[in-house]
Amino acid sequence: MENSAKTTLKALKDGPFEVAMKAWASGSSSSLVGQLVSEAKNRYPDEGNSEYLAEIESIKSMGFTALAAASDTTVSATTTFFIAMSLYPQVQKKAQAELDRVLGFGRLPGFGDRTSLPYIEAIYKEVMRWYPAIPIGLVHKTTEDIFYKGYYIPKGSGISANIWAMGHNPAEHENPDEFIPERHLQDNGLGEPELKSGFGNVSNILAYGFGRRVCVGRYFADATLWLTMACVLATMNISRDSINSTNESVSDEDLKKNLEDYYTDCSLSHLKELPGVKVLPRLSKEELEGLFDQDKEI
Ligand code: HEM
């Protein structure tokens, strides 16, 4: 068991490292891993040197950690977004109306538009609250005895923060199981929606954890997820047929009620399938090609 875990870990570290080094050597892509290895080579002309080998191991571990921490979490949040849009068509319509009003026709949303799109921001925040990718966070170990609110927590205890419960506390979130982006908005006094907690304020998104070991990739994830959601909503219509992957009929209401059954039951919560979800272009082929050809920085 221990050996097979070691072999798997080694494969997970070596495989992506080799792909990155190959791409770097061929000049086909930039790579932080490739750059760090080449700097290490310059510092240690003898590649048998133990310090050089230790540095290469650290670079591999850094690459592996970033890949492992970034990929499943981002995929989890993205698929949650798709299921939410398929189950709440009125939310999708409202988001698309905001995008159309702000962008006009023929332009994809970019980061420069973010503060003009409060409803899109509210959808992103709601995805992170509704189904956090790591519902009970990562386990931390106490390094000393602690007394907290009458509880004695001995040194060496494992502690998890229940992110799910915090985001589903009915005292703070009315109808917590419902996907309601409006809960993140308030009236700005002029009859327009404004965000309660500001734009791009990742620190108050509980799904990224908190404290000293808060997710280090949160700014990267925040940008990736926001842009994905904004661009998908600008260009696609997400809907669902009431048929799941085994051809059973599952109504929207049943799916909402039993959504948990469609997620994996482990520390990282993943949708096992997107039951009946359909994604179709909002625009014609010509209109879409025009958008992707546009020569603009995002
Ligand atoms: C939906 C996206 C993401 C979510 C929900 C998420 C969530 C989390 C959470 C809950 C933790 C544990 C915090 C704790 O221990 O209290 C964590 C740690 C971490 N995340 Fe993320 N993450 C996401 C994306 C990313 C990305 C894109 C990267 C890298 C590019 C990344 C890198 C890391 C790393 C390296 C740690 C460990 C930090 C440490 O232990 O000091 N994450 N993340």
py3Dmol code that shows the C-alpha trace and the ligand (Angstrom):
import py3Dmol

protein = """\
ATOM      1  CA  MET A   1       0.000   0.000   0.000  1.00  0.00           C
ATOM      2  CA  GLU A   2       2.740   2.413   1.076  1.00  0.00           C
ATOM      3  CA  ASN A   3       4.815   1.448  -1.957  1.00  0.00           C
ATOM      4  CA  SER A   4       1.937   1.931  -4.363  1.00  0.00           C
ATOM      5  CA  ALA A   5       1.214   5.387  -2.863  1.00  0.00           C
ATOM      6  CA  LYS A   6       4.894   6.273  -3.280  1.00  0.00           C
ATOM      7  CA  THR A   7       4.890   5.055  -6.900  1.00  0.00           C
ATOM      8  CA  THR A   8       1.709   7.027  -7.658  1.00  0.00           C
ATOM      9  CA  LEU A   9       3.117  10.188  -6.065  1.00  0.00           C
ATOM     10  CA  LYS A  10       6.345   9.818  -8.004  1.00  0.00           C
ATOM     11  CA  ALA A  11       4.419   9.376 -11.273  1.00  0.00           C
ATOM     12  CA  LEU A  12       2.310  12.443 -10.483  1.00  0.00           C
ATOM     13  CA  LYS A  13       5.446  14.486  -9.878  1.00  0.00           C
ATOM     14  CA  ASP A  14       7.542  13.118 -12.760  1.00  0.00           C
ATOM     15  CA  GLY A  15       4.886  12.993 -15.499  1.00  0.00           C
ATOM     16  CA  PRO A  16       3.907  16.688 -15.621  1.00  0.00           C
ATOM     17  CA  PHE A  17       7.566  17.647 -15.007  1.00  0.00           C
ATOM     18  CA  GLU A  18       8.674  15.726 -18.096  1.00  0.00           C
ATOM     19  CA  VAL A  19       5.898  17.283 -20.219  1.00  0.00           C
ATOM     20  CA  ALA A  20       6.898  20.773 -19.040  1.00  0.00           C
ATOM     21  CA  MET A  21      10.600  20.129 -19.711  1.00  0.00           C
ATOM     22  CA  LYS A  22       9.889  18.749 -23.193  1.00  0.00           C
ATOM     23  CA  ALA A  23       7.788  21.801 -24.102  1.00  0.00           C
ATOM     24  CA  TRP A  24      10.451  24.097 -22.651  1.00  0.00           C
ATOM     25  CA  ALA A  25      13.267  22.339 -24.590  1.00  0.00           C
ATOM     26  CA  SER A  26      11.330  22.563 -27.868  1.00  0.00           C
ATOM     27  CA  GLY A  27      10.746  26.284 -27.272  1.00  0.00           C
ATOM     28  CA  SER A  28       7.024  25.729 -27.844  1.00  0.00           C
ATOM     29  CA  SER A  29       5.939  27.246 -24.547  1.00  0.00           C
ATOM     30  CA  SER A  30       7.105  29.290 -21.608  1.00  0.00           C
ATOM     31  CA  SER A  31       7.360  27.375 -18.362  1.00  0.00           C
ATOM     32  CA  LEU A  32       8.197  28.421 -14.819  1.00  0.00           C
ATOM     33  CA  VAL A  33       9.416  24.867 -14.151  1.00  0.00           C
ATOM     34  CA  GLY A  34      11.660  24.982 -17.238  1.00  0.00           C
ATOM     35  CA  GLN A  35      13.033  28.370 -16.270  1.00  0.00           C
ATOM     36  CA  LEU A  36      13.808  27.322 -12.683  1.00  0.00           C
ATOM     37  CA  VAL A  37      15.551  24.135 -13.862  1.00  0.00           C
ATOM     38  CA  SER A  38      17.656  26.077 -16.334  1.00  0.00           C
ATOM     39  CA  GLU A  39      18.667  28.561 -13.596  1.00  0.00           C
ATOM     40  CA  ALA A  40      19.605  25.642 -11.323  1.00  0.00           C
ATOM     41  CA  LYS A  41      21.721  24.148 -14.126  1.00  0.00           C
ATOM     42  CA  ASN A  42      23.615  27.427 -14.454  1.00  0.00           C
ATOM     43  CA  ARG A  43      24.337  27.443 -10.734  1.00  0.00           C
ATOM     44  CA  TYR A  44      25.412  23.796 -10.538  1.00  0.00           C
ATOM     45  CA  PRO A  45      27.457  22.743 -13.578  1.00  0.00           C
ATOM     46  CA  ASP A  46      27.770  19.251 -12.031  1.00  0.00           C
ATOM     47  CA  GLU A  47      24.327  17.691 -12.386  1.00  0.00           C
ATOM     48  CA  GLY A  48      25.287  14.880  -9.983  1.00  0.00           C
ATOM     49  CA  ASN A  49      25.685  17.436  -7.181  1.00  0.00           C
ATOM     50  CA  SER A  50      23.358  16.552  -4.288  1.00  0.00           C
ATOM     51  CA  GLU A  51      22.213  20.181  -3.830  1.00  0.00           C
ATOM     52  CA  TYR A  52      21.312  20.364  -7.521  1.00  0.00           C
ATOM     53  CA  LEU A  53      19.317  17.123  -7.256  1.00  0.00           C
ATOM     54  CA  ALA A  54      17.512  18.397  -4.140  1.00  0.00           C
ATOM     55  CA  GLU A  55      16.621  21.612  -5.953  1.00  0.00           C
ATOM     56  CA  ILE A  56      15.209  19.674  -8.910  1.00  0.00           C
ATOM     57  CA  GLU A  57      13.072  17.624  -6.497  1.00  0.00           C
ATOM     58  CA  SER A  58      11.769  20.897  -4.951  1.00  0.00           C
ATOM     59  CA  ILE A  59      10.901  22.283  -8.386  1.00  0.00           C
ATOM     60  CA  LYS A  60       9.048  19.055  -9.246  1.00  0.00           C
ATOM     61  CA  SER A  61       7.141  19.213  -5.943  1.00  0.00           C
ATOM     62  CA  MET A  62       6.251  22.867  -6.507  1.00  0.00           C
ATOM     63  CA  GLY A  63       4.904  22.047  -9.997  1.00  0.00           C
ATOM     64  CA  PHE A  64       2.978  19.048  -8.706  1.00  0.00           C
ATOM     65  CA  THR A  65       1.458  20.973  -5.784  1.00  0.00           C
ATOM     66  CA  ALA A  66       0.304  23.793  -8.039  1.00  0.00           C
ATOM     67  CA  LEU A  67      -1.177  21.347 -10.551  1.00  0.00           C
ATOM     68  CA  ALA A  68      -2.898  19.171  -7.940  1.00  0.00           C
ATOM     69  CA  ALA A  69      -4.264  22.111  -5.952  1.00  0.00           C
ATOM     70  CA  ALA A  70      -5.379  24.070  -8.989  1.00  0.00           C
ATOM     71  CA  SER A  71      -6.935  21.578 -11.369  1.00  0.00           C
ATOM     72  CA  ASP A  72      -9.627  19.656  -9.479  1.00  0.00           C
ATOM     73  CA  THR A  73     -10.746  22.688  -7.472  1.00  0.00           C
ATOM     74  CA  THR A  74     -11.165  24.873 -10.547  1.00  0.00           C
ATOM     75  CA  VAL A  75     -12.958  22.094 -12.440  1.00  0.00           C
ATOM     76  CA  SER A  76     -15.255  21.534  -9.449  1.00  0.00           C
ATOM     77  CA  ALA A  77     -16.272  25.214  -9.278  1.00  0.00           C
ATOM     78  CA  THR A  78     -16.708  25.396 -13.064  1.00  0.00           C
ATOM     79  CA  THR A  79     -18.997  22.366 -13.217  1.00  0.00           C
ATOM     80  CA  THR A  80     -20.997  23.697 -10.273  1.00  0.00           C
ATOM     81  CA  PHE A  81     -21.481  26.880 -12.300  1.00  0.00           C
ATOM     82  CA  PHE A  82     -22.826  24.839 -15.261  1.00  0.00           C
ATOM     83  CA  ILE A  83     -25.276  22.867 -13.134  1.00  0.00           C
ATOM     84  CA  ALA A  84     -26.441  26.060 -11.394  1.00  0.00           C
ATOM     85  CA  MET A  85     -27.074  27.824 -14.714  1.00  0.00           C
ATOM     86  CA  SER A  86     -28.985  24.819 -16.041  1.00  0.00           C
ATOM     87  CA  LEU A  87     -31.195  24.716 -12.924  1.00  0.00           C
ATOM     88  CA  TYR A  88     -31.772  28.467 -12.577  1.00  0.00           C
ATOM     89  CA  PRO A  89     -32.566  29.772 -16.097  1.00  0.00           C
ATOM     90  CA  GLN A  90     -33.893  33.074 -14.713  1.00  0.00           C
ATOM     91  CA  VAL A  91     -30.454  33.760 -13.176  1.00  0.00           C
ATOM     92  CA  GLN A  92     -28.807  33.042 -16.496  1.00  0.00           C
ATOM     93  CA  LYS A  93     -31.169  35.378 -18.342  1.00  0.00           C
ATOM     94  CA  LYS A  94     -30.511  38.190 -15.881  1.00  0.00           C
ATOM     95  CA  ALA A  95     -26.747  37.697 -16.237  1.00  0.00           C
ATOM     96  CA  GLN A  96     -26.952  37.746 -20.031  1.00  0.00           C
ATOM     97  CA  ALA A  97     -29.077  40.906 -19.952  1.00  0.00           C
ATOM     98  CA  GLU A  98     -26.395  42.577 -17.818  1.00  0.00           C
ATOM     99  CA  LEU A  99     -23.627  41.430 -20.157  1.00  0.00           C
ATOM    100  CA  ASP A 100     -25.500  42.605 -23.258  1.00  0.00           C
ATOM    101  CA  ARG A 101     -26.233  45.982 -21.664  1.00  0.00           C
ATOM    102  CA  VAL A 102     -22.622  46.567 -20.594  1.00  0.00           C
ATOM    103  CA  LEU A 103     -20.766  45.055 -23.540  1.00  0.00           C
ATOM    104  CA  GLY A 104     -23.090  45.769 -26.423  1.00  0.00           C
ATOM    105  CA  PHE A 105     -22.776  43.369 -29.339  1.00  0.00           C
ATOM    106  CA  GLY A 106     -19.554  41.788 -30.581  1.00  0.00           C
ATOM    107  CA  ARG A 107     -17.304  42.038 -27.562  1.00  0.00           C
ATOM    108  CA  LEU A 108     -16.249  39.395 -25.071  1.00  0.00           C
ATOM    109  CA  PRO A 109     -16.076  40.420 -21.420  1.00  0.00           C
ATOM    110  CA  GLY A 110     -12.600  41.190 -20.087  1.00  0.00           C
ATOM    111  CA  PHE A 111     -11.184  42.076 -16.690  1.00  0.00           C
ATOM    112  CA  GLY A 112     -11.672  45.767 -17.450  1.00  0.00           C
ATOM    113  CA  ASP A 113     -15.435  45.143 -17.435  1.00  0.00           C
ATOM    114  CA  ARG A 114     -15.516  43.347 -14.085  1.00  0.00           C
ATOM    115  CA  THR A 115     -16.624  46.249 -11.915  1.00  0.00           C
ATOM    116  CA  SER A 116     -19.442  47.058 -14.355  1.00  0.00           C
ATOM    117  CA  LEU A 117     -20.894  43.557 -13.980  1.00  0.00           C
ATOM    118  CA  PRO A 118     -22.152  43.166 -10.385  1.00  0.00           C
ATOM    119  CA  TYR A 119     -24.595  40.400 -11.256  1.00  0.00           C
ATOM    120  CA  ILE A 120     -21.842  38.246 -12.832  1.00  0.00           C
ATOM    121  CA  GLU A 121     -19.753  38.818  -9.711  1.00  0.00           C
ATOM    122  CA  ALA A 122     -22.703  37.775  -7.555  1.00  0.00           C
ATOM    123  CA  ILE A 123     -23.065  34.542  -9.582  1.00  0.00           C
ATOM    124  CA  TYR A 124     -19.375  33.760  -9.055  1.00  0.00           C
ATOM    125  CA  LYS A 125     -19.692  34.362  -5.298  1.00  0.00           C
ATOM    126  CA  GLU A 126     -22.831  32.255  -5.124  1.00  0.00           C
ATOM    127  CA  VAL A 127     -21.145  29.330  -6.933  1.00  0.00           C
ATOM    128  CA  MET A 128     -18.362  29.458  -4.326  1.00  0.00           C
ATOM    129  CA  ARG A 129     -20.884  29.536  -1.452  1.00  0.00           C
ATOM    130  CA  TRP A 130     -23.430  27.059  -2.822  1.00  0.00           C
ATOM    131  CA  TYR A 131     -21.062  24.167  -3.460  1.00  0.00           C
ATOM    132  CA  PRO A 132     -17.518  24.877  -2.159  1.00  0.00           C
ATOM    133  CA  ALA A 133     -14.933  22.628  -3.842  1.00  0.00           C
ATOM    134  CA  ILE A 134     -13.391  21.579  -0.512  1.00  0.00           C
ATOM    135  CA  PRO A 135     -16.466  21.525   1.790  1.00  0.00           C
ATOM    136  CA  ILE A 136     -14.641  20.828   5.048  1.00  0.00           C
ATOM    137  CA  GLY A 137     -11.318  22.441   4.116  1.00  0.00           C
ATOM    138  CA  LEU A 138      -7.973  20.753   4.668  1.00  0.00           C
ATOM    139  CA  VAL A 139      -7.160  19.216   8.018  1.00  0.00           C
ATOM    140  CA  HIS A 140      -4.786  21.224  10.229  1.00  0.00           C
ATOM    141  CA  LYS A 141      -2.886  19.885  13.218  1.00  0.00           C
ATOM    142  CA  THR A 142      -2.586  21.837  16.458  1.00  0.00           C
ATOM    143  CA  THR A 143       1.021  22.458  17.473  1.00  0.00           C
ATOM    144  CA  GLU A 144       0.165  23.123  21.129  1.00  0.00           C
ATOM    145  CA  ASP A 145      -2.644  22.534  23.631  1.00  0.00           C
ATOM    146  CA  ILE A 146      -5.485  25.001  23.041  1.00  0.00           C
ATOM    147  CA  PHE A 147      -8.473  26.103  25.124  1.00  0.00           C
ATOM    148  CA  TYR A 148     -11.199  27.527  22.914  1.00  0.00           C
ATOM    149  CA  LYS A 149     -14.673  28.533  24.089  1.00  0.00           C
ATOM    150  CA  GLY A 150     -14.563  26.002  26.906  1.00  0.00           C
ATOM    151  CA  TYR A 151     -13.142  23.219  24.751  1.00  0.00           C
ATOM    152  CA  TYR A 152      -9.769  21.651  25.429  1.00  0.00           C
ATOM    153  CA  ILE A 153      -8.016  20.758  22.168  1.00  0.00           C
ATOM    154  CA  PRO A 154      -4.863  18.759  22.844  1.00  0.00           C
ATOM    155  CA  LYS A 155      -1.643  19.313  20.898  1.00  0.00           C
ATOM    156  CA  GLY A 156      -1.549  17.145  17.761  1.00  0.00           C
ATOM    157  CA  SER A 157      -5.332  17.178  17.141  1.00  0.00           C
ATOM    158  CA  GLY A 158      -6.621  17.336  13.582  1.00  0.00           C
ATOM    159  CA  ILE A 159      -8.972  20.265  12.988  1.00  0.00           C
ATOM    160  CA  SER A 160     -11.220  20.937  10.014  1.00  0.00           C
ATOM    161  CA  ALA A 161     -13.123  24.145   9.352  1.00  0.00           C
ATOM    162  CA  ASN A 162     -16.594  23.294   8.067  1.00  0.00           C
ATOM    163  CA  ILE A 163     -16.727  25.675   5.090  1.00  0.00           C
ATOM    164  CA  TRP A 164     -19.961  24.072   3.911  1.00  0.00           C
ATOM    165  CA  ALA A 165     -21.755  24.750   7.201  1.00  0.00           C
ATOM    166  CA  MET A 166     -20.561  28.368   7.265  1.00  0.00           C
ATOM    167  CA  GLY A 167     -21.976  29.008   3.807  1.00  0.00           C
ATOM    168  CA  HIS A 168     -25.229  27.186   4.600  1.00  0.00           C
ATOM    169  CA  ASN A 169     -26.001  28.686   7.982  1.00  0.00           C
ATOM    170  CA  PRO A 170     -29.688  29.700   7.670  1.00  0.00           C
ATOM    171  CA  ALA A 171     -29.136  32.455  10.239  1.00  0.00           C
ATOM    172  CA  GLU A 172     -26.889  34.194   7.711  1.00  0.00           C
ATOM    173  CA  HIS A 173     -28.088  32.835   4.390  1.00  0.00           C
ATOM    174  CA  GLU A 174     -31.804  32.612   3.839  1.00  0.00           C
ATOM    175  CA  ASN A 175     -32.797  29.429   1.960  1.00  0.00           C
ATOM    176  CA  PRO A 176     -29.157  28.344   1.882  1.00  0.00           C
ATOM    177  CA  ASP A 177     -29.730  25.420  -0.495  1.00  0.00           C
ATOM    178  CA  GLU A 178     -31.139  27.721  -3.184  1.00  0.00           C
ATOM    179  CA  PHE A 179     -28.840  29.381  -5.727  1.00  0.00           C
ATOM    180  CA  ILE A 180     -29.626  33.080  -5.237  1.00  0.00           C
ATOM    181  CA  PRO A 181     -26.951  35.524  -6.505  1.00  0.00           C
ATOM    182  CA  GLU A 182     -29.106  38.433  -5.276  1.00  0.00           C
ATOM    183  CA  ARG A 183     -28.078  37.595  -1.695  1.00  0.00           C
ATOM    184  CA  HIS A 184     -24.658  39.167  -2.465  1.00  0.00           C
ATOM    185  CA  LEU A 185     -26.190  42.409  -3.755  1.00  0.00           C
ATOM    186  CA  GLN A 186     -27.829  45.468  -2.251  1.00  0.00           C
ATOM    187  CA  ASP A 187     -29.377  48.634  -3.618  1.00  0.00           C
ATOM    188  CA  ASN A 188     -26.832  51.424  -4.073  1.00  0.00           C
ATOM    189  CA  GLY A 189     -29.446  54.035  -3.181  1.00  0.00           C
ATOM    190  CA  LEU A 190     -30.072  54.881  -6.847  1.00  0.00           C
ATOM    191  CA  GLY A 191     -32.086  51.768  -7.543  1.00  0.00           C
ATOM    192  CA  GLU A 192     -29.070  49.937  -8.972  1.00  0.00           C
ATOM    193  CA  PRO A 193     -27.501  46.737  -7.636  1.00  0.00           C
ATOM    194  CA  GLU A 194     -24.145  46.912  -5.916  1.00  0.00           C
ATOM    195  CA  LEU A 195     -22.088  44.206  -4.284  1.00  0.00           C
ATOM    196  CA  LYS A 196     -22.250  43.968  -0.533  1.00  0.00           C
ATOM    197  CA  SER A 197     -18.593  43.008  -0.249  1.00  0.00           C
ATOM    198  CA  GLY A 198     -16.899  44.690  -3.215  1.00  0.00           C
ATOM    199  CA  PHE A 199     -15.389  43.321  -6.422  1.00  0.00           C
ATOM    200  CA  GLY A 200     -12.560  40.779  -6.546  1.00  0.00           C
ATOM    201  CA  ASN A 201     -12.531  40.648  -2.750  1.00  0.00           C
ATOM    202  CA  VAL A 202     -11.294  37.065  -2.497  1.00  0.00           C
ATOM    203  CA  SER A 203     -10.573  37.239   1.226  1.00  0.00           C
ATOM    204  CA  ASN A 204     -14.230  36.918   2.118  1.00  0.00           C
ATOM    205  CA  ILE A 205     -14.832  33.910  -0.123  1.00  0.00           C
ATOM    206  CA  LEU A 206     -14.842  31.110   2.453  1.00  0.00           C
ATOM    207  CA  ALA A 207     -14.293  28.409  -0.189  1.00  0.00           C
ATOM    208  CA  TYR A 208     -10.634  29.485  -0.400  1.00  0.00           C
ATOM    209  CA  GLY A 209     -10.056  28.813   3.315  1.00  0.00           C
ATOM    210  CA  PHE A 210      -8.674  31.323   5.787  1.00  0.00           C
ATOM    211  CA  GLY A 211      -5.814  32.109   8.099  1.00  0.00           C
ATOM    212  CA  ARG A 212      -2.159  31.401   7.523  1.00  0.00           C
ATOM    213  CA  ARG A 213      -2.768  28.486   5.170  1.00  0.00           C
ATOM    214  CA  VAL A 214      -5.434  30.179   3.060  1.00  0.00           C
ATOM    215  CA  CYS A 215      -5.355  29.071  -0.604  1.00  0.00           C
ATOM    216  CA  VAL A 216      -2.265  30.649  -2.194  1.00  0.00           C
ATOM    217  CA  GLY A 217      -3.779  30.239  -5.656  1.00  0.00           C
ATOM    218  CA  ARG A 218      -6.933  32.189  -4.815  1.00  0.00           C
ATOM    219  CA  TYR A 219      -6.189  35.234  -6.970  1.00  0.00           C
ATOM    220  CA  PHE A 220      -5.386  33.007  -9.928  1.00  0.00           C
ATOM    221  CA  ALA A 221      -8.533  30.921  -9.337  1.00  0.00           C
ATOM    222  CA  ASP A 222     -10.622  34.056  -8.855  1.00  0.00           C
ATOM    223  CA  ALA A 223      -9.506  35.474 -12.215  1.00  0.00           C
ATOM    224  CA  THR A 224      -9.890  32.136 -14.044  1.00  0.00           C
ATOM    225  CA  LEU A 225     -13.358  31.441 -12.675  1.00  0.00           C
ATOM    226  CA  TRP A 226     -14.715  34.940 -13.129  1.00  0.00           C
ATOM    227  CA  LEU A 227     -13.512  35.128 -16.741  1.00  0.00           C
ATOM    228  CA  THR A 228     -14.792  31.630 -17.551  1.00  0.00           C
ATOM    229  CA  MET A 229     -18.245  32.393 -16.150  1.00  0.00           C
ATOM    230  CA  ALA A 230     -18.473  35.801 -17.831  1.00  0.00           C
ATOM    231  CA  CYS A 231     -17.348  34.493 -21.250  1.00  0.00           C
ATOM    232  CA  VAL A 232     -19.557  31.382 -21.134  1.00  0.00           C
ATOM    233  CA  LEU A 233     -22.597  33.469 -20.219  1.00  0.00           C
ATOM    234  CA  ALA A 234     -21.801  35.974 -22.987  1.00  0.00           C
ATOM    235  CA  THR A 235     -21.573  33.300 -25.664  1.00  0.00           C
ATOM    236  CA  MET A 236     -23.528  30.214 -24.574  1.00  0.00           C
ATOM    237  CA  ASN A 237     -26.956  29.141 -23.391  1.00  0.00           C
ATOM    238  CA  ILE A 238     -26.909  26.469 -20.722  1.00  0.00           C
ATOM    239  CA  SER A 239     -30.039  24.348 -20.262  1.00  0.00           C
ATOM    240  CA  ARG A 240     -30.931  20.793 -19.355  1.00  0.00           C
ATOM    241  CA  ASP A 241     -32.996  17.861 -20.526  1.00  0.00           C
ATOM    242  CA  SER A 242     -34.598  15.984 -17.698  1.00  0.00           C
ATOM    243  CA  ILE A 243     -32.620  12.834 -18.526  1.00  0.00           C
ATOM    244  CA  ASN A 244     -29.470  11.766 -16.668  1.00  0.00           C
ATOM    245  CA  SER A 245     -26.538   9.640 -17.888  1.00  0.00           C
ATOM    246  CA  THR A 246     -28.412   6.362 -17.277  1.00  0.00           C
ATOM    247  CA  ASN A 247     -31.425   7.615 -19.252  1.00  0.00           C
ATOM    248  CA  GLU A 248     -33.560   8.123 -16.167  1.00  0.00           C
ATOM    249  CA  SER A 249     -35.803  11.112 -16.035  1.00  0.00           C
ATOM    250  CA  VAL A 250     -34.725  13.615 -13.363  1.00  0.00           C
ATOM    251  CA  SER A 251     -36.764  16.778 -13.070  1.00  0.00           C
ATOM    252  CA  ASP A 252     -35.142  20.075 -12.083  1.00  0.00           C
ATOM    253  CA  GLU A 253     -36.898  19.913  -8.739  1.00  0.00           C
ATOM    254  CA  ASP A 254     -35.655  16.365  -8.028  1.00  0.00           C
ATOM    255  CA  LEU A 255     -32.165  17.318  -9.066  1.00  0.00           C
ATOM    256  CA  LYS A 256     -32.168  20.358  -6.767  1.00  0.00           C
ATOM    257  CA  LYS A 257     -33.407  18.208  -3.896  1.00  0.00           C
ATOM    258  CA  ASN A 258     -30.873  15.425  -4.448  1.00  0.00           C
ATOM    259  CA  LEU A 259     -27.964  17.403  -5.873  1.00  0.00           C
ATOM    260  CA  GLU A 260     -25.622  16.067  -3.178  1.00  0.00           C
ATOM    261  CA  ASP A 261     -25.987  12.552  -4.661  1.00  0.00           C
ATOM    262  CA  TYR A 262     -24.406  13.814  -7.866  1.00  0.00           C
ATOM    263  CA  TYR A 263     -21.263  15.027  -6.073  1.00  0.00           C
ATOM    264  CA  THR A 264     -18.389  12.812  -4.971  1.00  0.00           C
ATOM    265  CA  ASP A 265     -18.333  12.113  -1.290  1.00  0.00           C
ATOM    266  CA  CYS A 266     -14.734  12.965  -0.465  1.00  0.00           C
ATOM    267  CA  SER A 267     -12.643  15.915   0.659  1.00  0.00           C
ATOM    268  CA  LEU A 268     -12.784  17.396  -2.832  1.00  0.00           C
ATOM    269  CA  SER A 269     -16.322  17.636  -3.978  1.00  0.00           C
ATOM    270  CA  HIS A 270     -16.788  16.884  -7.667  1.00  0.00           C
ATOM    271  CA  LEU A 271     -19.852  16.490  -9.837  1.00  0.00           C
ATOM    272  CA  LYS A 272     -19.860  12.893 -11.089  1.00  0.00           C
ATOM    273  CA  GLU A 273     -21.938  13.949 -14.086  1.00  0.00           C
ATOM    274  CA  LEU A 274     -23.832  16.961 -15.394  1.00  0.00           C
ATOM    275  CA  PRO A 275     -27.238  15.287 -15.671  1.00  0.00           C
ATOM    276  CA  GLY A 276     -28.852  16.345 -18.903  1.00  0.00           C
ATOM    277  CA  VAL A 277     -26.940  19.634 -19.144  1.00  0.00           C
ATOM    278  CA  LYS A 278     -26.803  21.114 -22.667  1.00  0.00           C
ATOM    279  CA  VAL A 279     -24.578  23.955 -23.817  1.00  0.00           C
ATOM    280  CA  LEU A 280     -25.499  25.692 -27.075  1.00  0.00           C
ATOM    281  CA  PRO A 281     -24.111  28.855 -28.657  1.00  0.00           C
ATOM    282  CA  ARG A 282     -26.123  32.020 -28.114  1.00  0.00           C
ATOM    283  CA  LEU A 283     -24.862  33.411 -31.381  1.00  0.00           C
ATOM    284  CA  SER A 284     -24.647  32.102 -34.928  1.00  0.00           C
ATOM    285  CA  LYS A 285     -21.403  30.522 -36.160  1.00  0.00           C
ATOM    286  CA  GLU A 286     -20.469  33.726 -38.033  1.00  0.00           C
ATOM    287  CA  GLU A 287     -21.185  35.933 -35.043  1.00  0.00           C
ATOM    288  CA  LEU A 288     -19.099  33.671 -32.791  1.00  0.00           C
ATOM    289  CA  GLU A 289     -16.165  33.599 -35.229  1.00  0.00           C
ATOM    290  CA  GLY A 290     -16.250  37.375 -35.293  1.00  0.00           C
ATOM    291  CA  LEU A 291     -15.977  37.467 -31.501  1.00  0.00           C
ATOM    292  CA  PHE A 292     -13.043  35.077 -31.307  1.00  0.00           C
ATOM    293  CA  ASP A 293     -11.192  36.893 -34.094  1.00  0.00           C
ATOM    294  CA  GLN A 294     -11.369  40.143 -32.254  1.00  0.00           C
ATOM    295  CA  ASP A 295      -7.964  41.583 -31.658  1.00  0.00           C
ATOM    296  CA  LYS A 296      -8.206  42.697 -28.093  1.00  0.00           C
ATOM    297  CA  GLU A 297      -6.435  42.147 -24.827  1.00  0.00           C
ATOM    298  CA  ILE A 298      -8.501  40.809 -21.951  1.00  0.00           C
TER     299      ILE A 298
END
"""
ligand_1 = """\
43
HEM
C -11.944 26.915 -7.047
C -10.658 27.088 -6.871
C -9.952 26.818 -5.559
C -10.479 26.586 -4.318
C -11.942 26.523 -3.897
C -9.353 26.383 -3.431
C -9.477 26.126 -2.070
C -8.422 25.885 -1.226
C -8.559 25.580 0.172
C -9.872 25.458 0.952
C -7.318 25.392 0.655
C -6.949 24.981 2.073
C -6.819 26.187 2.966
C -6.514 25.750 4.366
O -5.698 24.836 4.571
O -7.123 26.308 5.285
C -6.372 25.579 -0.442
C -5.009 25.474 -0.333
C -4.150 25.625 -1.386
N -4.456 26.004 -2.669
Fe -6.311 26.338 -3.368
N -8.198 26.479 -4.146
C -8.510 26.755 -5.448
C -7.633 26.961 -6.495
C -6.264 26.927 -6.380
C -5.350 27.227 -7.446
C -5.769 27.684 -8.846
C -4.086 27.041 -6.951
C -2.742 27.211 -7.618
C -2.520 27.841 -8.757
C -4.216 26.630 -5.572
C -3.173 26.351 -4.732
C -3.297 26.016 -3.399
C -2.184 25.631 -2.555
C -0.720 25.504 -2.979
C -2.710 25.392 -1.281
C -1.962 25.000 -0.024
C -1.616 26.272 0.736
C -0.925 25.975 2.060
O -1.066 24.887 2.589
O -0.243 26.888 2.578
N -5.554 26.583 -5.259
N -7.080 25.894 -1.571
"""
view = py3Dmol.view(width=600, height=400)
view.addModel(protein, "pdb")
view.setStyle({"model": 0}, {"cartoon": {"style": "trace"}})
view.addModel(ligand_1, "xyz")
view.setStyle({"model": 1}, {"stick": {}})
view.zoomTo()
view.show()
